[in-house]
C-alpha cells in the first residue's frame, strides 16, 4: 500500500543512488573565503565613494549632465565642491547651487549632486524642496 500511496502523492520521486556526485562549484564559500559576488560588490561600493571628500553624482544627475552637455570637470567641480562646504557650515540640507553654466540641486549631507539643469533651461524650471541657495561664479 505505501508504494501505491507514494506513486499517487509524489509520482516523479525515485530513489537516488548512494554514490551520487554533487556539484559543489555553486556553493557558498567557507568562512574566511571571499565570494566572487562579495568581491564585485566591494569594488562597486568603493568606486561610488567620493575621492578625497569629493562629490558623488546620482545616476539621475550623471544622466542630466551628459544629456544637457554640462561640463562638470575642473573649475566647475571645484566651485560646486566649495559651495557645498559653505552650505554644510551653514546647515544647508537640500540646496540649489547656481553657476554661470548650470544649476545644481544638491544633497549636502550626503555630498551628492541630485540633478543638474543647463543655463538655457534654468529660467523655465521651478526648484522645489530646497532650503538654501548659493550663487557661484
N, C-alpha and C positions, 0 to 999 in steps of 0.2 A: 504494500500500500504506500510506503514512503516514496518509492521510485515514481509511482503514478502521481502522487501529490507534488513532488518536485518538478516533474515534467509539465504539470499544469500551471503551477505558480511561476516558475522560472524556467522557461523552455530552452533557453540557449546556454545554460550553465553546464559546463563539463568539468571533469576533474583535470587539474593541471599536473603536469609531470613534476616529480620531486626535484629534478635537476635542471629546472628551467633557468636560463641565463637572463639576468636582469641588466638593462641598460642603465648605468649609473652616471652617464655623461650630463644628464639634466638635473641631477640632484643638487640641493643647496650645499654650499661649501661648508666645511667643518669650521669650528670656532678657530679664529686666528687667521683663516684664509680670507682673501678679498675676492668677492664675486665680480664677474665682468660688469654686471649691472651697477653694482656699488661704485666701481671704478669710474664708469661712464657718468654716473650721477655726480660724483665728486668733481670731475672735470667740468661738467656743465655748471655746477654751483660756483666753482672758482672763477670760471670765465665771465659770470654775471656780476661778480663783486667789483665795485669801483676800484680803480688803481689809485693808490696814494690819497685816499679820501676824495676821489673824483666823483663824477656824476653818472648815475645809471640812466638809461633810457628805457622807457616802457616799450613794448613791441609796437604799440599804437604810435608813440612819438617817433620811433625809428622809421615807421612806415610813412608818417606825415613829412618828416624831414626829407625823405627820398622822393616822395610824390611831388612835394612843393619846391624841390631843388633848393633847400635851405642849407647853406654851408655852415656846419656846426663844428668846425675844426679850428684849432689855433686860437686866434684872438677872441672869436665869439664864445668859444668854450670857456676860456679863461674869465671873460666878463660875466658869464652866467654863473660860473662857479663862485666868483667873488660876491655876486649879488645874493646867491643862496646862503653864503656865510653871513652876510649882513642880515638877511631875513631871519636866520636861525638865532642871531643875537637878539633881535627884536621880538622873537616869539612867533614869527610867521609860521603858518602850517601849510595851507593851500594858497599859493601865491601866483601872481601874474608878474612876469618879467618882460618888459618891453624894450627892445633894442631897435637900432636903425634898420635891421634886417628882418626881424620877426618878433612875434610874441610867444612866450612860453608859459604854459601852466605847469607849476612845479609842486611836488610833494616835498616840502622842506625837510620834514622829519626823516624821510627815507632817502633823501638826496637823489630824487628821481624827477626827470622831466616826463610829465604825463602826456602832453601834446604840444604841438607847435603850429603856428599859423604864420604864413608869409606876409610880408609887408602889404602886398596888393590886396589881400583878403582880410587884413586886420580890421579895417573900418566897418566891414559888413558883419562882423561877428559880435555876439553877446557873450561875455565871460561871466559865468555864474559860479557860485560856491567858492569864492576866493575871499581871503581875509586881509590881504595886503597886496600892494603893487610897488614895483621898483622900476624906474627908468634907467637904462644903461646906454652909454654911447661909446 
